[in-house]
Amino acid sequence: MLVAGTLERRQWPELDEEEFAHQVRERLAAVDLELVGSGGRWLARPAAAPDPDIAGFEPTFSLHAMEQAVVAALYLHLRYLPRQADAEDGGDEPSIEVEELIRGFPGHNRTYIEKIVLGHLRNAGFVRRESDRLYAGPYLGALNEIEADARAQEALGSFALRRYLQRRAQELEAEHAPD
């Protein structure tokens, strides 16, 4: 069942028992998968990134560039930044307003992002929507934190550098502009 979907954690308490979970982990490891608990669900994720160049391989689903960008923004807001802020003090679950997420993609069609992209990511289990807020779904929480955090740090560094360079260019333009 874990290969075909996710399991609700409270319906499968035996997966919290070490002996049973160990057996499941061994069986999943035999097919290069690992057991992950995330977002109140159990799921199996690849132990390593699959090689898309293997003959005959077709992923169950794939994300196009815009969906990947939205997943990256969601990961930053719902996983990476809350951990950096040490938000795991038992407070509210991290979330972001839909409008705030969409503002991060200026020049893109709002309806397309909200209805199509977020709809696909919701159906795929990356995000869940409650009213006008977005929360991490089981697949967003199951991303490999080490790799995802390294990419998040790189993206934030690039973003901060880009913002600094843009601000500095504007300052230089203002200094050298004819009166």
Contact map, one row per residue, 1 for C-alpha under 8 A:
11111110000000000000000000000000000000000000000000000000000000000000000000000000000000000000000000000000000000000000000000000000000000000000000000000000000000000000000000000000000
11111110000000000000000000000000000000000111000000000000000000000000000000000000000000000000000000000000000000000000000000000000000000000000000000000000000000000000000000000000000
11111100000000000000000000000000000000000011000000000000000000000000000000000000000000000000000000000000000000000000000000000000000000000000000000000000000000000000000000000000000
11111100000000000000000000000000000000000000000000000000000000000000000000000000000000000000000000000000000000000000000000000000000000000000000000000000000000000000000000000000000
11111110000000000000000000000000000000000010000000000000000000000000000000000000000000000000000000000000000000000000000000000000000000000000000000000000000000000000000000000000000
11111111000000000000000000000000000000001111000000000000000000000000000000000000000000000000000000000000000000000000000000000000000000000000000000000000000000000000000000000000000
11001111101100000000000000000000000000001110000000000000000000000000000000000000000000000000000000000000000000000000000000000000000000000000000000000000000000000000000000000000000
00000111111100000000000000000000000000011100000000000000000000000000000000000000000000000000000000000000000000000000000000000000000000000000000000000000000000000000000000000000000
00000011111110100000000000000000000010011100000000000000000000000000000000000000000000000000000000000000000000000000000000000000000000000000000000000000000000000000000000000000000
00000001111110000000000000000000000000010000000000000000000000000000000000000000000000000000000000000000000000000000000000000000000000000000000000000000000000000000000000000000000
00000011111110000000000000000000000000000000000000000000000000000000000000000000000000000000000000000000000000000000000000000000000000000000000000000000000000000000000000000000000
00000011111111110000000000000000000000000000000000000000000000000000000000000000000000000000000000000000000000000000000000000000000000000000000000000000000000000000000000000000000
00000000111111111000000000000000000000000000000000000000000000000000000000000000000000000000000000000000000000000000000000000000000000000000000000000000000000000000000000000000000
00000000000111111001100000000000000000000000000000000000000000000000000000000000000000000000000000000000000000000000000000000000000000000000000000000000000000000000000000000000000
00000000100111111101100000000000000000000000000000000000000000000000000000000000000000000000000000000000000000000000000000000000000000000000000000000000000000000000000000000000000
00000000000111111101100000000000000000000000000000000000000000000000000000000000000000000000000000000000000000000000000000000000000000000000000000000000000000000000000000000000000
00000000000011111111100000000000000000000000000000000000000000000000000000000000000000000000000000000000000000000000000000000000000000000000000000000000000000000000000000000000000
00000000000000111111110000000000000000000000000000000000000000000000000000000000000000000000000000000000000000000000000000000000000000000000000000000000000000000000000000000000000
00000000000000001111111000000000000000000000000000000000000000000000000000000000000000000000000000000000000000000000000000000000000000000000000000000000000000000000000000000000000
00000000000001111111111100000000000000000000000000000000000000000000000000000000000000000000000000000000000000000000000000000000000000000000000000000000000000000000000000000000000
00000000000001111111111110000000000000000000000000000000000000000000000000000000000000000000000000000000000000000000000000000000000000000000000000000000000000000000000000000000000
00000000000000000111111111000000000000000000000000000000000000000000000000000000000000000000000000000000000000000000000000000000000000000000000000000000000000000000000000000000000
00000000000000000011111111100000000000000000000000000000000000000000000000000000000000000000000000000000000000000000000000000000000000000000000000000000000000000000000000000000000
00000000000000000001111111110000001000000000000000000000000000000000000000000000000000000000000000000000000000000000000000000000000000000000000000000000000000000000000000000000000
00000000000000000000111111111000011000000000000000000000000000000000000000000000000000000000000000000000000000000000000000000000000000000000000000000000000000000000000000000000000
00000000000000000000011111111100000000000000000000000000000000000000000000000000000000000000000000000000000000000000000000000000000000000000000000000000000000000000000000000000000
00000000000000000000001111111110000000000000000000000000000000000000000000000000000000000000000000000000000000000000000000000000000000000000000000000000000000000000000000000000000
00000000000000000000000111111111111000000001000000000000000000000000000000000000000000000000000000000000000000000000000000000000000000000000000000000000000000000000000000000000000
00000000000000000000000011111111110000000000001000000000000000000000000000000000000000000000000000000000000000000000000000000000000000000000000000000000000000000000000000000000000
00000000000000000000000001111111100000000000000000000000000000000000000000000000000000000000000000000000000000000000000000000000000000000000000000000000000000000000000000000000000
00000000000000000000000000111111100000000000000000000000000000000000000000000000000000000000000000000000000000000000000000000000000000000000000000000000000000000000000000000000000
00000000000000000000000000011111110000000000011100000000000000000000000000000000000000000000000000000000000000000000000000000000000000000000000000000000000000000000000000000000000
00000000000000000000000000011111111000000001111000000000000000000000000000000000000000000000000000000000000000000000000000000000000000000000000000000000000000000000000000000000000
00000000000000000000000010011001111100000001111000000000000000000000000000000000000000000000000000000000000000000000000000000000000000000000000000000000000000000000000000000000000
00000000000000000000000110010000111110000111100000000000000000000000000000000000000000000000000000000000000000000000000000000000000000000000000000000000000000000000000000000000000
00000000000000000000000000000000011111000111100000000000000000000000000000000000000000000000000000000000000000000000000000000000000000000000010000000000000000000000000000000000000
00000000100000000000000000000000001111111110000000000000000000000000000000000000000000000000000000000000000000000000000000000000000000000100010000000000000000000000000000000000000
00000000000000000000000000000000000111111110000000000000000000000000000000000000000000000000000000000000000000000000000000000000000000001110110000000000000000000000000000000000000
00000000000000000000000000000000000011111000000000000000000000000000000000000000000000000000000000000000000000000000000000000000000000011100100000000000000000000000000000000000000
00000001110000000000000000000000000011111100000000000000000000000000000000000000000000000000000000000000000000000000000000000000000000000100000000000000000000000000000000000000000
00000111100000000000000000000000000011111110000000000000000000000000000000000000000000000000000000000000000000000000000000000000000000000100000000000000000000000000000000000000000
01000111100000000000000000000000001111011111000000000000000000000000000000000000000000000000000000000000000000000000000000000000000000000100000000000000000000000000000000000000000
01101110000000000000000000000000001111001111100000000000000000000000000000000000000000000000000000000000000000000000000000000000000000000100000000000000000000000000000000000000000
01100100000000000000000000010000111100000111110000000000000000000000000000000000000000000000000000000000000000000000000000000000000000000000000000000000000000000000000000000000000
00000000000000000000000000000000111100000011111000000000000000000000000000000000000000000000000000000000000000000000000000000000000000000000010000000000000000000000000000000000000
00000000000000000000000000000001110000000001111111000000000000000000000000000000000000000000000000000000000000000000000000000000000000000000000000000000000000000000000000000000000
00000000000000000000000000001001110000000000111110000000000000000000000000000000000000000000000000000000000000000000000000000000000000000000000000000000000000000000000000000000000
00000000000000000000000000000001000000000000011111000000000000000000000000000000000000000000000000000000000000000000000000000000000000000000000000000000000000000000000000000000000
00000000000000000000000000000000000000000000011111100000000000000000000000000000000000000000000000000000000000000000000000000000000000000000000000000000000000000000000000000000000
00000000000000000000000000000000000000000000010111110000000000000000000000000000000000000000000000000000000000000000000000000000000000000000000000000000000000000000000000000000000
00000000000000000000000000000000000000000000000011111100000000000000000000000000000000000000000000000000000000000000000000000000000000000000000000000000000000000000000000000000000
00000000000000000000000000000000000000000000000001111100110000000000000000000000000000000000000000000000000000000000000000000000000000000000000000000000000000000000000000000000000
00000000000000000000000000000000000000000000000000111110100000000000000000000000000000000000000000000000000000000000000000000000000000000000000000000000000000000000000000000000000
00000000000000000000000000000000000000000000000000111111100000000000000000000000000000000000000000000000000000000000000000000000000000000000000000000000000000000000000000000000000
00000000000000000000000000000000000000000000000000001111100000000000000000000000000000000000000000000000000000000000000000000000000000000000000000000000000000000000000000000000000
00000000000000000000000000000000000000000000000000000111110000000000000000000000000000000000000000000000000000000000000000000000000000000000000000000000000000000000000000000000000
00000000000000000000000000000000000000000000000000011111111000000000000000000000000000000000000000000000000000000000000000000000000000000000000000000000000000000000000000000000000
00000000000000000000000000000000000000000000000000010001111100000000000000000000000000000000000000000000000000000000000000000000000000000000000000000000000000000000000000000000000
00000000000000000000000000000000000000000000000000000000111111000000000000000000000000000000000000000000000000000000000000000000000000000000000000000000000000000000000000000000000
00000000000000000000000000000000000000000000000000000000011111000000000000000000000000000000000000000000000000000000000000000000000000000000000000000000000000000000000000000000000
00000000000000000000000000000000000000000000000000000000001111100000000000000000000000000000000000000000000000000000000000000000000000000000000000000000000000000000000000000000000
00000000000000000000000000000000000000000000000000000000001111110000000000000000000000000000000000000000000000000000000000000000000000000000000000000000000000000000000000000000000
00000000000000000000000000000000000000000000000000000000000011111111000000000000000000000000000000000000000000000000000000000000000000000000000000000000000000000000000000000000000
00000000000000000000000000000000000000000000000000000000000001111111000000000000000000000000000000000000000000000000000000000000000000000000000000000000000000000000000000000000000
00000000000000000000000000000000000000000000000000000000000000111111100000000000000000000000000000000000000000000000000000000000000000000000000000000000000000000000000000000000000
00000000000000000000000000000000000000000000000000000000000000111111110000000000000000000000000000000000000000000000100000000000000000000000000000000000000000000000000000000000000
00000000000000000000000000000000000000000000000000000000000000111111111000000000000000000000000000000000000000000000110010000000000000000000000000000000000000000000000000000000000
00000000000000000000000000000000000000000000000000000000000000111111111100000000000000000000000000000000000000000000000000000000000000000000000000000000000000000000000000000000000
00000000000000000000000000000000000000000000000000000000000000001111111110000000000000000000000000000000000000000000000000000000000000000000000000000000000000000000000000000000000
00000000000000000000000000000000000000000000000000000000000000000111111111000000000000000000000000000000000000000000100000000000000000000000000000000000000000000000000000000000000
00000000000000000000000000000000000000000000000000000000000000000011111111100000000000000000000000000000000000000000000010000100000000000001000000000000000000000000000000000000000
00000000000000000000000000000000000000000000000000000000000000000001111111110000000000000000000000000000000000000000000000000000000000000000000000000001000000000000000000000000000
00000000000000000000000000000000000000000000000000000000000000000000111111111000000000000000000000001000000000000000000000000000000000000000000000000000000000000000000000000000000
00000000000000000000000000000000000000000000000000000000000000000000011111111110000000000000000000001000000000000000000000000000000000010000000000000000000000000000000000000000000
00000000000000000000000000000000000000000000000000000000000000000000001111111111000000000000000000000000000000000000000000000000000000010001000000000000000000000000000000000000000
00000000000000000000000000000000000000000000000000000000000000000000000111111111100000000000000000000000000000000000000000000000000000000000000000000001000000000000000000000000000
00000000000000000000000000000000000000000000000000000000000000000000000011111111110000000000011100000000000000000000000000000000000000000000000000000000000000000000000000000000000
00000000000000000000000000000000000000000000000000000000000000000000000001111111110000000000011100000000000000000000000000000000000000110000000000000000000000000000000000000000000
00000000000000000000000000000000000000000000000000000000000000000000000001111111111000000000010000000000000000000000000000000000000000010000100000000000000000000000000000000000000
00000000000000000000000000000000000000000000000000000000000000000000000000111111111100000000000000000000000000000000000000000000000000000000000000001001000000000000000000000000000
00000000000000000000000000000000000000000000000000000000000000000000000000011111111110000000000000000000000000000000000000000000000000000000000000000000000000000000000000000000000
00000000000000000000000000000000000000000000000000000000000000000000000000001111111111110000010000000000000000000000000000000000000000000000000000000000000000000000000000000000000
00000000000000000000000000000000000000000000000000000000000000000000000000000011111111110000000000000000000000000000000000000000000000000000000000000000000000000000000000000000000
00000000000000000000000000000000000000000000000000000000000000000000000000000001111111100000000000000000000000000000000000000000000000000000000000000000000000000000000000000000000
00000000000000000000000000000000000000000000000000000000000000000000000000000000111111100000000000000000000000000000000000000000000000000000000000000000000000000000000000000000000
00000000000000000000000000000000000000000000000000000000000000000000000000000000011111111000000000000000000000000000000000000000000000000000000000000000000000000000000000000000000
00000000000000000000000000000000000000000000000000000000000000000000000000000000011111111110000000000000000000000000000000000000000000000000000000000000000000000000000000000000000
00000000000000000000000000000000000000000000000000000000000000000000000000000000011001111110000000000000000000000000000000000000000000000000000000000000000000000000000000000000000
00000000000000000000000000000000000000000000000000000000000000000000000000000000000001111110000000000000000000000000000000000000000000000000000000000000000000000000000000000000000
00000000000000000000000000000000000000000000000000000000000000000000000000000000000000111111000000000000000000000000000000000000000000000000000000000000000000000000000000000000000
00000000000000000000000000000000000000000000000000000000000000000000000000000000000000111111100000000000000000000000000000000000000000000000000000000000000000000000000000000000000
00000000000000000000000000000000000000000000000000000000000000000000000000000000000000000111110000000000000000000000000000000000000000000000000000000000000000000000000000000000000
00000000000000000000000000000000000000000000000000000000000000000000000000000000000000000011111000000000000000000000000000000000000000100000000000000000000000000000000000000000000
00000000000000000000000000000000000000000000000000000000000000000000000000001110010000000001111100000000000000000000000000000000000000110000000000000000000000000000000000000000000
00000000000000000000000000000000000000000000000000000000000000000000000000001100000000000000111110000000000000000000000000000000000011110000000000000000000000000000000000000000000
00000000000000000000000000000000000000000000000000000000000000000000000000001100000000000000011111011000000000000000000000000000000011100000000000000000000000000000000000000000000
00000000000000000000000000000000000000000000000000000000000000000000000000000000000000000000001111111000000000000000000000000000000111000000000000000000000000000000000000000000000
00000000000000000000000000000000000000000000000000000000000000000000000000000000000000000000000111111100000000000100000000000000000111000000000000000000000000000000000000000000000
00000000000000000000000000000000000000000000000000000000000000000000000000000000000000000000000011111110000000000000000000000000000100000000000000000000000000000000000000000000000
00000000000000000000000000000000000000000000000000000000000000000000000000000000000000000000000111111111000000000000000000000000000000000000000000000000000000000000000000000000000
00000000000000000000000000000000000000000000000000000000000000000000000011000000000000000000000111111111100000000000000000000000000000000000000000000000000000000000000000000000000
00000000000000000000000000000000000000000000000000000000000000000000000000000000000000000000000001111111110001001100000000000000000000000000000000000000000000000000000000000000000
00000000000000000000000000000000000000000000000000000000000000000000000000000000000000000000000000111111110000000000000000000000000000000000000000000000000000000000000000000000000
00000000000000000000000000000000000000000000000000000000000000000000000000000000000000000000000000011111110000000000000000000000000000000000000000000000000000000000000000000000000
00000000000000000000000000000000000000000000000000000000000000000000000000000000000000000000000000001111111100000000000000000000000000000000000000000000000000000000000000000000000
00000000000000000000000000000000000000000000000000000000000000000000000000000000000000000000000000000111111100000000000000000000000000000000000000000000000000000000000000000000000
00000000000000000000000000000000000000000000000000000000000000000000000000000000000000000000000000000000111110000000000000000000000000000000000000000000000000000000000000000000000
00000000000000000000000000000000000000000000000000000000000000000000000000000000000000000000000000000000111111011000000000000000000000000000000000000000000000000000000000000000000
00000000000000000000000000000000000000000000000000000000000000000000000000000000000000000000000000000000001111111000000000000000000000000000000000000000000000000000000000000000000
00000000000000000000000000000000000000000000000000000000000000000000000000000000000000000000000000000100000111111100000000000000000000000000000000000000000000000000000000000000000
00000000000000000000000000000000000000000000000000000000000000000000000000000000000000000000000000000000000011111111000000000000000000000000000000000000000000000000000000000000000
00000000000000000000000000000000000000000000000000000000000000000000000000000000000000000000000000000000000111111111100000000000000000000000000000000000000000000000000000000000000
00000000000000000000000000000000000000000000000000000000000000000000000000000000000000000000000000000100000111111111110000000000000000000000000000000000000000000000000000000000000
00000000000000000000000000000000000000000000000000000000000000000000000000000000000000000000000001000100000001111111111000000000000000000000000000000000000000000000000000000000000
00000000000000000000000000000000000000000000000000000000000000000000000000000000000000000000000000000000000000111111111000000000000000000000000000000000000000000000000000000000000
00000000000000000000000000000000000000000000000000000000000000000000000000000000000000000000000000000000000000111111111100000000000000000000000000000000000000000000000000000000000
00000000000000000000000000000000000000000000000000000000000000000110010000000000000000000000000000000000000000011111111110000000000000000000000000000000000000000000000000000000000
00000000000000000000000000000000000000000000000000000000000000000010000000000000000000000000000000000000000000001111111111000010000000000000000000000000000000000000000000000000000
00000000000000000000000000000000000000000000000000000000000000000000000000000000000000000000000000000000000000000111111111100000000000000000000000000000000000000000000000000000000
00000000000000000000000000000000000000000000000000000000000000000000000000000000000000000000000000000000000000000001111111110000000000000000000000000000000000000000000000000000000
00000000000000000000000000000000000000000000000000000000000000000010001000000000000000000000000000000000000000000000111111111110000000000000000000000000000000000000000000000000000
00000000000000000000000000000000000000000000000000000000000000000000000000000000000000000000000000000000000000000000011111111111100000001000000000000000000000000000000000000000000
00000000000000000000000000000000000000000000000000000000000000000000000000000000000000000000000000000000000000000000001111111100000000000000000000000000000000000000000000000000000
00000000000000000000000000000000000000000000000000000000000000000000000000000000000000000000000000000000000000000000000111111100000000000010000000000000000000000000000000000000000
00000000000000000000000000000000000000000000000000000000000000000000000000000000000000000000000000000000000000000000000011111111000000001111000000000000000000000000000000000000000
00000000000000000000000000000000000000000000000000000000000000000000001000000000000000000000000000000000000000000000000011111111000000011111100000000000000000000000000000000000000
00000000000000000000000000000000000000000000000000000000000000000000000000000000000000000000000000000000000000000000010011001111100001111111000000000000000000000000000000000000000
00000000000000000000000000000000000000000000000000000000000000000000000000000000000000000000000000000000000000000000000001001111110001111000000000000000000000000000000000000000000
00000000000000000000000000000000000000000000000000000000000000000000000000000000000000000000000000000000000000000000000001000011111111100000000000000000000000000000000000000000000
00000000000000000000000000000000000000000000000000000000000000000000000000000000000000000000000000000000000000000000000000000001111111100000000000000000000000000000000000000000000
00000000000000000000000000000000000000000000000000000000000000000000000000000000000000000000000000000000000000000000000000000000111110000000000000000000000000000000000000000000000
00000000000000000000000000000000000000000000000000000000000000000000000000000000000000000000000011100000000000000000000000000000111111000000000000000000000000000000000000000000000
00000000000000000000000000000000000000000000000000000000000000000000000000000000000000000000001111000000000000000000000000000000111111100000000000000000000000000000000000000000000
00000000000000000000000000000000000000000000000000000000000000000000000000000000000000000000001111000000000000000000000000000011110111110000000000000000000000000000000000000000000
00000000000000000000000000000000000000000000000000000000000000000000000000000100000000000000111100000000000000000000000000000011110011111000000000000000000000000000000000000000000
00000000000000000000000000000000000000100000000000000000000000000000000001100110000000000000011000000000000000000000000000000111000001111111100000000000000000000000000000000000000
00000000000000000000000000000000000001100000000000000000000000000000000000000000000000000000000000000000000000000000000001001111000000111111100000000000000000000000000000000000000
00000000000000000000000000000000000011111110000000000000000000000000000000000000000000000000000000000000000000000000000000001110000000011111110000000000000000000000000000000000000
00000000000000000000000000000000000001000000000000000000000000000000000000000000000000000000000000000000000000000000000000011110000000011111111000000000000000000000000000000000000
00000000000000000000000000000000000000000000000000000000000000000000001000100000000000000000000000000000000000000000000000001110000000011111111000000000000000000000000000000000000
00000000000000000000000000000000000001100000000000000000000000000000000000000010000000000000000000000000000000000000000000000100000000011111111000000000000000000000000000000000000
00000000000000000000000000000000000111000000100000000000000000000000000000000000000000000000000000000000000000000000000000000000000000000111111110000000000000000000000000000000000
00000000000000000000000000000000000000000000000000000000000000000000000000000000000000000000000000000000000000000000000000000000000000000011111110010000000000000000000000000000000
00000000000000000000000000000000000000000000000000000000000000000000000000000000000000000000000000000000000000000000000000000000000000000000011111110000000000000000000000000000000
00000000000000000000000000000000000000000000000000000000000000000000000000000000000000000000000000000000000000000000000000000000000000000000011111111000000000000000000000000000000
00000000000000000000000000000000000000000000000000000000000000000000000000000000000000000000000000000000000000000000000000000000000000000000000111111100000000000000000000000000000
00000000000000000000000000000000000000000000000000000000000000000000000000000000000000000000000000000000000000000000000000000000000000000000000111111110000000000000000000000000000
00000000000000000000000000000000000000000000000000000000000000000000000000000000000000000000000000000000000000000000000000000000000000000000001111111111000000000000000000000000000
00000000000000000000000000000000000000000000000000000000000000000000000000000001000000000000000000000000000000000000000000000000000000000000000011111111100000000000000000000000000
00000000000000000000000000000000000000000000000000000000000000000000000000000000000000000000000000000000000000000000000000000000000000000000000001111111110000000000000000000000000
00000000000000000000000000000000000000000000000000000000000000000000000000000000000000000000000000000000000000000000000000000000000000000000000000111111111000000000000000000000000
00000000000000000000000000000000000000000000000000000000000000000000000100010001000000000000000000000000000000000000000000000000000000000000000000011111111100000000000000000000000
00000000000000000000000000000000000000000000000000000000000000000000000000000000000000000000000000000000000000000000000000000000000000000000000000001111111110000000000000000000000
00000000000000000000000000000000000000000000000000000000000000000000000000000000000000000000000000000000000000000000000000000000000000000000000000000111111111000000000000000000000
00000000000000000000000000000000000000000000000000000000000000000000000000000000000000000000000000000000000000000000000000000000000000000000000000000011111111100000000000000000000
00000000000000000000000000000000000000000000000000000000000000000000000000000000000000000000000000000000000000000000000000000000000000000000000000000001111111110000000000000000000
00000000000000000000000000000000000000000000000000000000000000000000000000000000000000000000000000000000000000000000000000000000000000000000000000000000111111111000000000000000000
00000000000000000000000000000000000000000000000000000000000000000000000000000000000000000000000000000000000000000000000000000000000000000000000000000000011111111100000000000000000
00000000000000000000000000000000000000000000000000000000000000000000000000000000000000000000000000000000000000000000000000000000000000000000000000000000001111111110000000000000000
00000000000000000000000000000000000000000000000000000000000000000000000000000000000000000000000000000000000000000000000000000000000000000000000000000000000111111111000000000000000
00000000000000000000000000000000000000000000000000000000000000000000000000000000000000000000000000000000000000000000000000000000000000000000000000000000000011111111100000000000000
00000000000000000000000000000000000000000000000000000000000000000000000000000000000000000000000000000000000000000000000000000000000000000000000000000000000001111111110000000000000
00000000000000000000000000000000000000000000000000000000000000000000000000000000000000000000000000000000000000000000000000000000000000000000000000000000000000111111111000000000000
00000000000000000000000000000000000000000000000000000000000000000000000000000000000000000000000000000000000000000000000000000000000000000000000000000000000000011111111100000000000
00000000000000000000000000000000000000000000000000000000000000000000000000000000000000000000000000000000000000000000000000000000000000000000000000000000000000001111111110000000000
00000000000000000000000000000000000000000000000000000000000000000000000000000000000000000000000000000000000000000000000000000000000000000000000000000000000000000111111111000000000
00000000000000000000000000000000000000000000000000000000000000000000000000000000000000000000000000000000000000000000000000000000000000000000000000000000000000000011111111100000000
00000000000000000000000000000000000000000000000000000000000000000000000000000000000000000000000000000000000000000000000000000000000000000000000000000000000000000001111111110000000
00000000000000000000000000000000000000000000000000000000000000000000000000000000000000000000000000000000000000000000000000000000000000000000000000000000000000000000111111111000000
00000000000000000000000000000000000000000000000000000000000000000000000000000000000000000000000000000000000000000000000000000000000000000000000000000000000000000000011111111100000
00000000000000000000000000000000000000000000000000000000000000000000000000000000000000000000000000000000000000000000000000000000000000000000000000000000000000000000001111111110000
00000000000000000000000000000000000000000000000000000000000000000000000000000000000000000000000000000000000000000000000000000000000000000000000000000000000000000000000111111111000
00000000000000000000000000000000000000000000000000000000000000000000000000000000000000000000000000000000000000000000000000000000000000000000000000000000000000000000000011111111100
00000000000000000000000000000000000000000000000000000000000000000000000000000000000000000000000000000000000000000000000000000000000000000000000000000000000000000000000001111111100
00000000000000000000000000000000000000000000000000000000000000000000000000000000000000000000000000000000000000000000000000000000000000000000000000000000000000000000000000111111100
00000000000000000000000000000000000000000000000000000000000000000000000000000000000000000000000000000000000000000000000000000000000000000000000000000000000000000000000000011111110
00000000000000000000000000000000000000000000000000000000000000000000000000000000000000000000000000000000000000000000000000000000000000000000000000000000000000000000000000001111111
00000000000000000000000000000000000000000000000000000000000000000000000000000000000000000000000000000000000000000000000000000000000000000000000000000000000000000000000000000001111
00000000000000000000000000000000000000000000000000000000000000000000000000000000000000000000000000000000000000000000000000000000000000000000000000000000000000000000000000000000111
